């Protein structure tokens, strides 16, 4: 599946309305998919430190969005971490 198709699928699954692409839930889902992709890349390319830095930036962004969502709406927070399999 291409990146565009994956992104559209995530947007349709987590969007609050039809044209919603910027809500925290959608952004967290997209970041999560990119984190998975970069993690797989780094398993094969252990010395790719530029990608590792980018991965750390994405993890930080996802963490901040999750923190925001937790403060704003705990129910949505719990739902999204369950759906995405984040935080054991």
Secondary structure, DSSP 8 states (H G I E B T S, - for coil): --HHHHHHHHHHHH-SSTT--SSHHHHHHHHHHHHHHHHHHHHH-TT-HHHHHHHHHHHHHHHHHHHHHHHH-HHHHHHHHHHHT---
